Amino acid sequence: MVPTLLFSQDEKSQPDQEPKVEVQAKEETPTIRVKGKKDTDREFLGDVEGTNIYAGKKNEVIRLDKVNANLAMGNTRQVYAKVPGITIWENDGSGIQPGIGARGLSPNRNWEFNTRMNGHDIASDSFGYPEAYFNPPLEALEKVEIIRGAGALQYGPQFGGMVNYVVKKADPTKPVKVETKTTGGSFNTLNQYSSVSGTVGDWSYFVFYQGRSSDGWRENSQYNVQNGFVNLAYKVSEKLKISMEMAKSTYLSQQAGGLTDEQFRIDPRQSGRTRNWFSAPWNVPAMNIDYEQSPTARTNVKIFGLYGERNSVGVVSAANVTDPIQPRTLEYSPRQIDRDTYRNYGMEARQIFNYDLLERTHTLSFGGRYFNGNTDRFRNPNGTTGTKFDLRETNFTGVCYDGTRNCRIADLEFSTLNYAGFVENLFRITDSLSLTPGVRYEWIRSTASGRVNESVPSASKPFGGMIQPLERVQRQVLYGLGAQYQTTKTTNLYANYSRAFRPVVYSELFAPTSTLNEVDPNLKDQSGYNADAGYRGKFGQWIQFDMSVFELRYNNRVGQLPGLLPGQANFQTNVGDSLHRGVEAYLEVDPVVLLTESQPYGSFSLFTSSANVNARYIRWEDPRVLTNPTNAQNFYRVGKLVENAPSQIHRYGVTYHYKNVLSFTYLISYTGATYADAANTGPATANGQIGLIPSYTVRDFTFVWNFHENFSLRGGVNNMTNQMYFTRRAGGYPGPGILPSDGMFYFIGLSAVF
């Protein structure tokens, strides 16, 4: 009998381990035990895990229970410190909304990634408006999995790949386990996290609640967030397991608005907006079914849904425009209301099995996906004149198209229907070499209907801005190939190539965030590829590394161009093709472990996570003024840097561990300069929306002290030197203008586990 390693960690597939593998062959099913693994906060995925194949793909796993970071406030800079090349928008000091990118891709709410929780979708839409307004609290997570661009074949066509938040599991050893964490910090910040889990017979459960409130670092930036989660699992048999879960999030955040460069220079904490608010109630139910037909075959089915909202009310004028009380009415002007309602549901089914061919065992994985997303969106400039969060619409001074006085300048309905299928095969060519070809097919239908710029019907506009029902169908075949060569038991060479695709659907043409941007109605689909190659693994317990190079091609890239005339709206259009090349490097060394195995005074690790990225336009045109590509190149010069794509991202740190009692981390994060627009406009515009985003360096310190078997203390200082910096210039919400990042922040928290 040949033992199967399908659902276990193959010693040759684990570059982050130096395991001893013992195979005890029962009558039919082998048992595999992995020993000798040292705890670490950064790992790699195995060749095969669950129903997924990861051989030859660049990936990172961040184990949050091992990370020294400000988890209570969701500090992504610290969490992703050992993931090279991650670009972070740090304007949201609350940690509510994620904002990461990689390899020169936009960090805007993860929209270049396929964002998931426990393997299923949590973003507002898969394609049209794929923004992740919901970020599960980091204290509730077991780990974060990041699959780079080649993950597109298994999860979707996204250029960035996939980010998966994995929630903690129920304690399998006791009927009741309680964990509670209370954290306080600067600016009246208070965070409370509590969870209860356990296993009773064939049933298991995990429940958590998290609440956090703060006045915020800037003026007018208070927030209150509450998250809840319930997971109930039942083991029907040794082969069949079913679980159901429900995640719920609600928050209210005051938006301080953007600043001009002069305002930022004088006082980055100031705010000219006292009446801007944002909320996003989010409800995500899901069901997971795992069925193991045999030791060599497994099926997984995920059924998921989303009912959520995106609500904002406020003043959306430029940062250099004040919000005064009107002398005639002695009131403020009406605020603009933007509201989205999302109703999504879908299913993914995956199958994996081993088979023998030419005296070797290979692995085949295939699956299908169904997704149905519906979005209702409206915009009304006739909100209330007050200062509190209020989504009521007020009467317009004139008469609207339907005879009412409640005019909406946009009232739209969108739908996205998606069918997809994929297949990947892991061919084990030799004991060391494996190849993984794959293919994915996408079928997407998007529709739009409603009204834009509603007004009184006239001879020239008899329908008051009605949009005739629109429908667009897209079909796309993606393919890829991965290769891996095992150089030693704990190191390997890897390489892969994968096609990527981002369709234009109607909800992107009328995005609610583009308050001061004009969107080209003739946007074209975006396509391209990801390719990377590297060397990763570990030697003993003292060094761990992942060194790689990459190339990303992004055709028909959508970018933002400044208005042709002073004061004219920015223009969002297909500005051309971009080519992204670079080096990503992660290295962690513990010299104490190298010198002595006993480590009587603890271990001391040094780490670096660095990326050098050269992202430039290789084709460029401005459809507003130029139609000849040659003239376009002469006018703007091909070779401009991609916006929001810093060429240097370096994070250096040191971590000290003492006998699982005390640990601390000192982290230095450097991000190079970048531009806010595709034209590489250097001098900032008067409203602060366009211009250079300067380089910056931020220093953090965090510690964990386990002073009792059941109690621990966690604390630290974010931005120790109180660096004044910003990572984003916004053309619309939540600005517009410069969005400053938070200054110095202290925090301390007490944890208890029973």
N, C-alpha and C positions, 0 to 999 in steps of 0.2 A: 504493500500500500504506500502511495506517495502522499505525504501530508500536504494539506492545502493551507496557504498563508493568506487567503483572501481577506479575511476580516480581522487580521491581526497585523502587528507591525513587523514587517520583514526586516531582519537585521541589516540587509543591504539597502533598504529603502529609507533608513533613518540616519541621516547625517548628523543629527543632534544627539545621538546616543552611541555608546559603546557597549551594547548589551551582550549578555550571555543568553543564548537561546536553548531552552530545553524542550524537546519534543517528546511527549509521552503519548504514545499511540494507544488510544482506546480501541474498542472493537471496530468502530467506524470513524469517529471524530477525533482528530488530533488535538491536543491541548498545548498551547504555546505560552510560555512565561518569559517575560523580559525582565532581567535584573540589572542592577548596577547603574541605573539612571540617576544622574544628579539633577536636582530641582533647578530650573532656570526659568526666567520670565520670557524667553524667546525660543521658539522651536520651529521645526519644519514639519509639514504634513508628510505622511508616508506615501509610498507609491499608490496604494489603494486604501481608501478609508470609506467604510459604508458602501454606498453604491457609486462612488466617485473615483475617478482616476486622476492622480496628480503627478505621475511620473513625468519628469522632464519639464515641469512647469515651475516658474519662479513663484514662491509663496512664503508667507510669514505667518506665524501664530504667536500672538501676544497673550500670555497667561496673566490675567489681571490680579490673581491672588498673590503673585510673586513680584508685581511691579511696585516700586516706590513712586507713587504719583498722587496727585490731588484728585482722587476718584470721586469724592463727594461733589466737587464742582465741575467734573467732567473735563479736566484739562487735557486736551488732545495732544498738545505739544509734548507733554511728559509721557503719555501713553504710547505714542508712536516714536519715541526717542530712538529706538533701535531698528526702525524701518527706514532704510535709506530712500531719499527722494520724495518723501511725502511733503507736499505743500499744504499749509494750513491757513485758512482765513480766521484770524483771531479777533474779529470785531465783536463776537458774541461772548462776552465774559461770563454769561450765565451758564454756558455749557449746554444749553437746551438743544440747539440745532447744530448738527455736525457740518463740517466744511473742509473736506480734504480732497486733494488732487495728487497726481503723480505724473512724472515725465512730461511736464509742460502743459498738462491738462488743467482746466479750470477747477478750482476747489468749491465752486458754488454749490453748497448743500449736497455734496457727493454726486452731482448729477452725471458725471462721466463714469461712475461706478454703478454696478448693480448692487443695490443696498438691501440686505436681508437680515432677518432675525430668526435664528433657529432654522435657517435654510429656506425661508419663504419671504416673499416681497413685503416691504413696509413703506416704500416710497409712494408718492401720490399718483404716479403713473409709470408704466414701464418705458414709454417712449416720449410721448408728447410733452410732458411736464414732469420729468423724473426726479423731482426734488424731495429730499428726505427731511421733512419737517419734524419727524419723530426720531429721537435718539434715546434708546433705552439707557437707564442710569448705569454707569459703569460699575457701581458697587454690586449690582445684581448679576453681573456677567462673569462667566467662567473664563472666557477667552474671546479674542477677536481674530478671525481668520481673514487674511488678505491674499487673494489670488490675482496675480497680475494679468495683463491683457490676454494671455492665452486661455484664461478661464472662460472666454466668450463662448467657446463651443459647447460648454456644459450648462452655462447659466444665462447666456444672452449675448447680443452682439456688441456690447459696450466696449469702448476703447480702453477704459481704465481697468476693466476686470470686475472683480466681485469683492465686496466687504460683507462679512457675515458676523453678526453679533450673537454669540452663543450664551444663553442664559444658564445660570447654575442649575444643577440637577437636585433632585430630592436625595436626602441622606438615606442610603440603603441599609444602614446598620441599626437605626433606632426609629421608633414610631413618632417621636417629636424632637425636632432640633430647632432651637430659637437663636437667631442672630439679630443683634441690634447695634446700630452705630449712630452716634450723635456728634455732629461736627459744627463748630462755629468759626467764623472768620471775620475779616474786615468788612466794613460797610453794612454792619448789622446782618451779616449772612448767617443763616441757620439751616442746617440740613439734617433730616431725620430719615434713617433707613431701617426697616425692620423686615425680617423674613421668618417664615415658619415652614418646615419641611419634614418629611418622614416617609416611612414605608410600613404598611400594615398588610401582611399577607401578600397578595398579588397586586395590591393597590399602592400607589405612591403619589405624593403631592408636593408641590412647591408654590408658595404664595409670598409675594413681597409687596410692600408699600414704601414709597419714597416721597417726601415732601421737602421743598426747599424754597426759601424766600430771601430776598436781599434788597437793599436800597440801590445797589449797583455802584460802580466806580465813577461813572459820569453822572452829571445832573440828568434828571428825568430818565433814569434807566432802571427803575425798580422792576422786580419780577416776582412771580409766585408760580411754582410748578408742582404738580402732583402726578405721580405715576403709580399704577397698580398692575399686578400680573398674577394670574392663576394658571397652574398647570396640573392636570389630573391624568395619571397614566394607569393603565390596567394591563397586566400580563395575562393574556388569554390562555396562552400555552407557552412552552419553551420556544416555539417558533414564531408566535404571533404576539405583537405588542401594539397597543393603540393608546394614543394620548391626545388630549384636547387642551387647548390653552386660549387665554384671552388676555390681551394687553390693552391697557387703557391709559391715556395720557391727556392731561388738560393743563394749559398754562396761559397766563396773562402777562405780557411783557410790555413795559413802556419803552418806546423807541426814541432815543435822544436825537436822532437825525444826523445828517452829515455836517461837515465843516468845510470852510474854505482853507487854503493854505495859511492865510494870515490868521484866521481864527485858531487854527491848530497851533501855530507858533506862539500865540499869546497864551492860550490856555486849552489844552486838549480835553479837559474835563467839562468844558462849558457845553451848553446846549441851547439852540435857538428854537427848539420844538418842545412845547409843554403838553401838546394835545394828541400826540401820535401813540397809537397802541396796536398791539398784535396779539392774536390768540390762534391756537390750532388744536382744537379737540381731536383726538385720534383714537380710534377703536380698531383693533386688529385681532379677529378670531382666527384660529387655525386648528387643523386636525392632522395628526401624523400617524401613518400606519407602516409598521415594519414587519415584513414577513420573510423568514429565512426558510426557503424550501428545502435546502440541504446545506451541508458545510461548504458547498461551492457555488451557491446561488442565493441571491437575496433580492427582494422587491421593496421599494419604498414609494409611498404615495403621500403627497402633501396637498391638502385642501385649505385654501386661505381666502380671506376677505379683508376689506378695509372700508370703514365708514369714517370719513374725516372731513375737517373743514380747515380752510385758511381764511382768516378774517383780519383785515387791517382797516383802521380808520385814522385819518390824520391829514396834515398839510404836506403836500407832495412837491411844493415849489423848491427851487434851488436854494442852496445854503446861504447865498448872499441876498436872498429875499426874506424880509422879516415877516412875522405873523402878527400884525398889530390889531388892536381893537378898532373897529370901524366907527368914525365919529358920528355917522348918521344914525346908526342903530345902537351904538354903545355896546356892541357885541363883536366877537370874533367872526370871521368869515366862515361859511359852512365848510366842513371837512369832507374829504373824499372817502368813500367807502369802497373797498374791494373785497369781494367774498367769493370763495370757491367752496363747492361741496363735492366730495369724491365718494363714489360708490363702486367699488371694485370687487371682483371675485375671480378665483382661478384655481387651477389644479396642475400639479406636476407629478408625473409617474416615472420612476426609474427602475431599471432592471440591470443586474450585473451577475455574471457567472464566469466560472473558469471552464476551460476546455483544453484538451490535449491535441497537439498538432506537431508532427515531426519530432516526436519524443520530448516535447517541451510543453509546459503548461502556460497558457495565455489567458488574458482576461478581456472580456467584452462588456461594455457598458452602453446602454441605449435608453432613450426615454422620449417623452412628449410633454408638451405644455399647452394649456389653454388659459387665456386671460381675457377678461371682459372689463374694461374700465369706462366709467361714465363720469363726466365732469360738468357741473353747472357753474357758470361764472357770470358775475355782473359787476359793473362799476357805476357808481352814482356820485357825482360831485356835490350833491345836495344832502350831505349829512348834517348832523347837529352842529351847533356853534359852541358847544360846551368843551370841557377839558377832560372829562372822564371817558372811560371806555363805553361807547354807545354806538350800536349799529343801526339805529333807527334812521329811516329815510324821511326827509322833510319835503315840503311842497316847493315846486319850481315856480318862478315868477310868471312864466309863460304857460302855454298849453302843449302837452306832449302829443305824440302821434296818435295815441289811442284815446285822446280826450281827457286824460287825467293830468295831474300836475306833479307827478312823481317820476320825473324823467331819469332814465338810466342811459348813460352814454355807451354802455355795452351790456347786452343781455344775451348770453350765448350758451349753447349746449354742445358738448363734444362727446364722442365715443371712440374707443380704441378696442378693436377685436384682434386678437393675436393667436395664431396656431404656430407651433414650432416643434421640430423633432431633431434629435441629434443621435449620433453613434460615434463611439470611440473604441479603439482596440489597442490594448497593451500587448505588443509582441515581444516576448523575451527571446531575443536572438541568440544570446549566449548567457553564461552565468553573470556577465558584467554589463552587457549591452542590451538596451531595450529601445523600441521605437513605438510611438503612439500616434498614429494618424487618426483624424476625426473630421466629421462634416456635420453642419447644422443647416437646417432649412427654416426660414422665417416667412410667414404670411401675415401681413398687417393690413387691416382696413381701418381707416379713420374717417370720421364724419364731423360735420359742423353745420349748425343752423342757428338762427337768431337774428339779432340786430346789433349794429354798431353805429355810434354817433346818431342816436335817435333824435329826431326833430319833427317839426310840423310837416306833414306831407305837402309836397308842392309839385308843380308840373315837371320839374327836373328830378325830383326825388319823391315819387308817388308812394313809395313804401317806407319812407322815413328811415332809410338806412338798412332795410332788411337784407340779410344774407340768404340767397337762395340755398336750399340744402345742398351741401357739397359732400363728395365722397372721393376718397383716394385709396387705391389698393397698391400695395408694394409687395414684391416677392424678392427674396434674397437668399443665395446659397453661400455659406461661409465654410471655409475649410482650414485645416491646420495640420502641423506635424511636429511632434515632440521627440526628443532623443535624450537618453541618459546613459552615461557610462560610469560604472562603479569602480573608482580607482582603488579604494580600500573599503573596509567594512563600514567606515564612518564618514567617507568623503565621496563625492561624485561630481562629474562634469555633466552639465545639462544645457540644452538648447531647444528652442521652439520657434515656430512661426505660426501666426494665426491671423485670419482676416477679421476686420471689424466693420461695423456699420451703425450709423445713427440716422434713422429716417426723420424727415420733416413731417410732422402731423399738425393738424390745424390748431390744437391747443397751444403750440409753441408760437404761432403767429399772433396770438392775442394774449401773451403772458401777462399776468397781473403785476409782475415786478417792473415791467418796462414803463414806468410812469412818465419818464422824460425821454424815452427812446422811440424812434420811428422804426418799425419793423418792415423789412422788404417782403411784400406779399408773394414774391416769386422765389422764395428760398428753395434751394435744391438739397437733395439728400446728401449726407456726408458718408464717406467710405474711406477705407485704408487698411492698414495692417499693423501688427505688433510683432517684433522679433527680438529675442534676447538670448544670450549665452553666458554661462558662468561656471564657477567652481565654488562648491559649498561643502560644509561639514564641520568636523571637529577633530582635534587630536587630544586624546586623553580627556581629562576634565578641566584642562587649563586654557584651551583656546577654541574658540568657535568663530566661524567666518562665513561670508557669502559675498563673493566678488563677481560682478557681472557687467556686461555691456548691453546696450539696447538700441533699437531703431524703431521709430514709430512714424508712419506716414498718415496724414490726416488731409483728405481731399475735400474740397468745397467747404472748408472750415467756415463756420459762422463767427464773425467778429464785429466789433463796434468801431465805427468811424465817426470822427467829430463832424458837427454840422458844417455845411459849406459856407454859411454866413454866420457872423457873430450872433449869439443868442438862439441859433437854430438847433432843433433837437438832434441828438446823436442818431446815427443811422446803423441799424443792425442788419447785416446782409452776409452773403457768401463772399468773403474777401479773397479767397484763393486756397492754395494748398500749402500745407506746412510739413516740414520734415524735422523730427526730433531725434537727436542722437545723444548718447551720454554714457556715463559710467556710474554704477551704483555699488557702494562698498560698505559692508558691515564687518567689524572686527571686534572681538572681545577677548581679553587676555586676563588670566588670574595668575600672577607670578607666585603667589603664596602656595597655591595648589601644586604648582610645578616643583617647588622646593621641598614641600613636606606634605604628607598625606594626613597627618593628624590635625593640622591647623589649630593649635592650641589657642592662638590669639585671633582666630577668625580668618576669613578670606577677603581678598582685596582685588576687585576686578576693574579694569580700565576698558572703556568701550568707545568706539567711534562709529557713526553712521553718516555717510557722506554721499553726495551726488553732484556730479557736474553735468549740466544739461545744456545742450545747444539746440534750441527750438527756433527755427526761422521759417519765414515764408519763402517758398520756391516758385510760387505763382501768385499773382496779385492783380486784382482789378476792382475798380469802383464803378458799379453799374449805373450810378447816378450821372456820371459825367464822361465816362470813357467806355467804349465798347471794343476798341482795338487792344488786344492783350499786349502788343508791343509797346503801344503808347502808355498803357497802364504801367508797364515795367519801368519805362522812362520817367513817368510821373511820380511814382511812389518808390521805385527801386526795389526789385526783388532782393530779399536778404534781410528784410526787417525782422526784428525779434517778435516772437509770439507774445501777446499780452498775457499778464499774470503768470509768467513762466520764468521765475528767477533761475539764473544759470548756476548759482552756488547755493547748496543747502547742506550745512554741516552741523552735526550735533556730537558733542564730546561729553563724556561723563566718567565718573568714578563711583563705584558702589562698594560699601563695606558691609560684610555680614559677620555676625558673631553668634555662633551656636543657636541659630533660630531664635535668638532673644532680641538682638538689636541689629538694625540695618539702616543705612542712610545713603542717599544719592545726591551728588552735586552734578548738575547738568548745565552745559553751555550750548545754546542754540543760535546759530548764525544763518541768516537768509539774505541772499544777495538782492540787488536792486532789480526792478522790473518795470514795465510800462503798463498803464491801465488801458491802452487802446492799441489797435492794430497798426496805426500810423506812427507809433513810437513818438508821440508828442512829448517833448521834454519839458518845456515851460508849462506850468500848470495853468489851466483855464481859470477864469475869475470865479467860477462856481465850485472849483475843486474836484470836478468829476473826471477830468482828463489831466494826465501828467505823469511824472515819474513817481514811482513808489520806492523810496530809498531803502538801502540795506539796513539791517538792524541785528543786534545781538542781545539775547535775553538769558539771564542766569536764574536757575531754580535750585532750591534745596528742599529735600523731603526726608522724613525719617519714620521708622516704625519701631516701637518698643513693646515687645511681648513680655510684660512684667508679671504675668500670671498665666496659668494654664487656660483660663477662660477670659482673660482681659488683655487688651492691648491699647496702645496710644499711638496715634498717627498725626503728624503735623508737618509744618514747613512754611516756606516763604516762596511765593511765585514772584518772578521779576524782582529779584533781590536788589538790583541797583535802580529800581524805579525808572527804567528806560521808557522814554516817550516815543512811541512809534505807531505806525499803522500798516496794515497789510492789504488794504482795499480802498479803492475809490469807486463808489457806486454811482451808476447812472440813473437809478431809480430807487425802489425800496431796498433796504431800510434807510437809505439816505434821503436825497442824493448828496454826494460829496464825499469827503474823507471820513472814514469810520475808524476812530482811534481804538487801539487795543488797550487793555487794562494795565494800570501801573502796579505798584507793589501791593501784594495781598498776603496776609498772614492767615493761617488756619491751624486748628487743633481739634482732634476728635478722639472720642473714647468708644471702643468696640467691646462687645461682650457676646460670648457664644456659650450656649448651654445645651 
